[in-house]
Amino acid sequence: MTLTNLTSQINKKKSFLCVGLDVDLEKIPAHLLQEEDPIFAFAKAIIDATHDLCVAYKPNTAFFEAYGVKGWMALEKTIQYLNKNYPDHFTIADAKRGDIGNTSTRYAKAFFEDLNFDSVTIAPYMGKDSVEPFLAFENKFAILLALTSNAGSANFQTKSVDGKPLYQEVLKTASQYKNSNRLMYVVGATKAEYLSDIRTIVPDAFLLVPGVGAQGGSLKDVVKYGKNDQVGLLINSSRGIIYASQGTDFADAARAKAMELQQEMADLL
């Protein structure tokens, strides 16, 4: 996958929607629990119902890893299904990895070579040698946590360092890393007022923006302050789409919610 491919899909579909696959066995429709692999059955149904309305999928690996070997096998089946049936979609392993260089290389190999994801989310706290191993893989992307939408983000991310918020230093420093053209950044939708400043630091990068919908972020504000010439945004919605219904109509309900967002995106574009 290249950024040209991703931008082409955005323009073609009039959508920059990313559907988050946070598959929780306690929340999926009860009838699916009778399936041999209920995690994959749910993910597959959501994908089939929404693929024409979105440009990306983001399995949150914690929701698969929580179920041990069976969960990991379901993750493998999910990414294989995506790559085989919907190869034009950008795939994100939401794993939030980040460790010393040789360990980061192994994480990168796991998600890029074994599972064949297009990208993986990573934490920048350990710095350059924990990030650059992910950027060494051709046509693969690292999505750096920059300014997140959770309440605890204020503990560190917006603290002043040498007179500037720490998240700005993270963006400036990371943008100088080797192969930083393959970096994207996570910026929460509830932080939309910060997007103008972020765009002065990383004007050309894609931003993965969670928090629209269930967390109350405004899509209109995100587009107003965060859009660039190539759109440069992936708006993620997880719970607001995939758990729109607990009944046998769950896939249709998910499609309806995805369509609402896609139509709003088309209007804003």
C-alpha positions, 0 to 999 in steps of 0.5 A, spaced: 500 500 500 502 507 498 499 513 500 497 514 493 493 508 493 490 510 499 488 517 497 485 514 490 481 510 495 479 516 499 477 520 492 473 515 489 469 513 495 468 520 498 470 517 504 476 517 509 473 512 514 476 507 518 472 502 521 475 500 528 474 492 529 474 492 537 471 485 537 468 484 544 465 477 546 461 480 551 458 485 546 457 481 540 450 479 538 449 472 542 447 468 536 454 469 534 457 465 540 454 459 537 459 459 531 466 456 531 470 462 531 465 468 533 470 473 533 472 472 526 465 471 524 463 478 527 469 481 524 467 478 517 460 480 517 462 487 519 467 488 514 462 485 508 457 490 510 461 496 510 467 495 505 464 500 500 463 506 505 470 506 508 478 506 506 481 502 512 480 497 517 483 497 524 483 491 528 485 493 536 489 487 537 488 487 545 481 485 543 484 479 540 490 477 544 485 477 550 482 470 548 489 467 547 491 463 541 484 463 539 484 470 539 490 471 535 488 465 530 482 470 529 486 476 528 490 472 523 484 470 519 481 477 519 487 480 516 488 474 511 480 475 509 481 483 508 488 482 504 484 477 499 478 480 498 479 487 499 486 489 498 485 496 496 483 497 504 489 500 508 490 496 514 492 498 521 494 493 527 492 497 533 497 494 537 501 500 540 508 497 540 514 500 542 521 498 545 528 497 544 531 497 537 532 489 536 525 488 539 521 493 535 524 490 529 521 483 531 514 487 532 515 490 526 516 483 522 510 480 526 505 485 523 508 487 517 511 480 514 507 475 518 500 478 518 502 483 512 498 489 515 500 496 512 501 499 518 502 499 526 500 504 531 507 505 536 508 509 542 514 514 542 516 514 549 523 510 548 525 515 542 528 514 535 531 507 536 524 504 538 521 507 532 525 507 526 525 499 526 518 500 523 520 505 518 525 500 515 520 496 511 518 498 504 511 501 503 509 499 510 507 505 515 508 507 523 502 511 526 505 514 532 501 516 538 502 524 538 496 527 542 490 522 544 483 523 546 483 520 553 483 523 559 490 521 562 493 524 555 494 531 560 499 527 564 504 528 559 502 530 552 500 537 553 505 538 559 510 544 557 517 542 555 522 548 554 515 553 553 512 548 548 507 542 549 511 535 549 506 533 543 509 538 539 516 536 541 514 529 539 512 531 532 518 535 530 523 530 533 519 524 529 519 528 523 526 528 522 527 520 523 529 516 517 524 514 513 519 519 516 515 520 510 512 513 512 510 516 519 503 517 520 500 520 527 494 519 532 491 525 534 484 525 538 478 528 535 476 531 542 483 535 541 481 538 534 483 545 536 490 543 536 490 540 529 492 547 526 498 547 530 499 540 528 499 541 521 504 547 521 509 541 524 507 535 519 503 538 514 503 532 509 502 527 514 496 522 515 493 523 521 489 517 524 483 521 528 479 516 533 474 519 538 469 521 533 462 518 535 462 515 542 467 519 545 464 526 542 469 529 537 466 533 531 467 531 524 466 537 522 472 541 526 477 535 525 476 536 517 476 544 518 482 544 522 486 538 520 485 536 512 490 538 507 491 538 500 491 530 500 485 530 505 490 527 510 485 524 515 483 517 517 477 518 521 476 512 526 470 509 529 469 503 532 464 502 538 459 507 534 459 503 528 460 495 530 455 495 536 450 499 533 445 493 534 446 487 538 441 483 534 441 479 528 441 485 524 447 488 527 451 488 520 445 492 517 445 497 523 453 497 522 452 499 515 447 504 516 452 508 521 458 507 517 453 510 511 451 516 516 459 518 517 461 517 509 455 521 507 457 527 512 464 526 509 462 526 502 459 533 504 465 536 507 469 534 502 
